[in-house]
Amino acid sequence: MTDNERHIIEAFKRYYKKSPRHSYSLLVVKDRFNDTYNFYLEEVDGATYSHGLGSIDFDQLDEYKNTLRRLMGSKLKVEYRGF
């Protein structure tokens, strides 16, 4: 596991707390200006909060796929923007 993957997974574990009144979704944004895939955890509890998890460069496609697979294991809805 690379440093970026580890950072994203650790941030996800820190922010994702199952709660009856909260709903969560994963957000992946393709940033064409910085050539990165940015990962966010969106939390809805009356208001919407976005927690930045980290980013992975476009040229690290295998790292992106591995990270996404690990995050999809949480069974959260995944949204893509800028794709």
ABEGO torsion letter per residue (X at the ends): XBAAAAAAAAAAAAABBBBAABBBBBBBBBBAAAGBBBBBBBBBBGBBBBBBAEBBBAABAAAAAAAAAAAAAAGBBBBBBGX
